[in-house]
Amino acid sequence: MVSFAKGHGTQNDFIIFPDDSVSVDLSEDVVAAVCDRQRGLGADGVLRVARAGELVSAGVLKSIPDGVAPEDWFMDYRNGDGSIAEMCGNGVRVFAHYVAAIHSPESVVDGQLRVGTRAGLRSVRIDSLSRERAVVGVDMGLPQVLGLGTGFVEGRSATWKFAGVGVDVGNPHLACVMPALDVDGLKSMQLGDNVSVSEEMFPAGVNLEILTPLDSDDTISMRVIERGVGETRSCGTGTVAAAIAALTDAQRTTGSVRVLVPGGEVRVDVSEAGDGRFGATLTGPSIIHTHGEINLDLL
């Protein structure tokens, strides 16, 4: 029997495996079965909680990413199909909430927690905390704008074509502002889960965001189709990409953007970081609602 917890960040949900000894088998087949909503626990992804150095010793990581120390807690993140992803903004919040409230509260120093990811170190700020609920801010690093791109989504009765801005937030995104789109129009889109993009621009696939333009209150609404998962209720790194695209569309470079997703809302603060680059901070809720044990062999 393997211990687990389950939680979500704006309804982007995750299974959490505390695995200090890195003994849990997280093969693609096991992760896909755990995340299956009929035969498993059901989730958009899996978060393994372990020290970076232990993951290297076990061969899960080939090396420790830049900025991460061996003793740092590391978010070993897997998509719902079992594939490995570099980063997950909602996942970092839920991961930090679990470490801070349940697994290793002593790791939080002055409200701050270091979290290692495959995209590098993420500095996390704990704004409020209980065992079940938290509000967490995550330094999302220095997103990189890749240029303009086009994506195609197979819908239920037609194929949709979207033009957008490619943004690397530790993982790849194509954030598409639709100038005439309103909230009702966004909700009514009959989208599928299959996305096609340029392999030259996105050789490892992409997360595709469809969003309304920035309104007078600096608010946007967004839907997302995630690589390896399909459409989800939210995507943390996707909200960062969407905020950058919306600001760019409004001929702005910085600002605080309220992002509404089907699962709730978050805030993305985009600021100058020097040398012509920009940093982003993602702030939003986390809920951990379930604890239990599972026999992975039965899957």
Salt bridges, closest charged atoms under 4 A:
ASP13 OD2 - LYS6 NZ 3.59
ASP13 OD1 - ARG37 NH2 2.91
ASP19 OD2 - ARG48 NH1 2.71
ASP20 OD1 - HIS103 NE2 2.79
ASP36 OD2 - ARG39 NE 3.85
ASP44 OD1 - ARG37 NH2 3.21
ASP72 OD2 - ARG114 NH2 2.84
ASP76 OD2 - ARG48 NE 2.82
ASP76 OD2 - ARG78 NH2 2.97
ASP76 OD1 - ARG118 NH1 2.86
GLU86 OE1 - ARG227 NH2 2.94
ASP127 OD1 - ARG125 NE 2.57
GLU209 OE2 - HIS173 ND1 2.74
ASP218 OD1 - ARG252 NH1 2.93
GLU231 OE2 - ARG223 NE 2.73
GLU265 OE2 - ARG258 NE 3.05
ASP269 OD2 - ARG267 NE 2.90
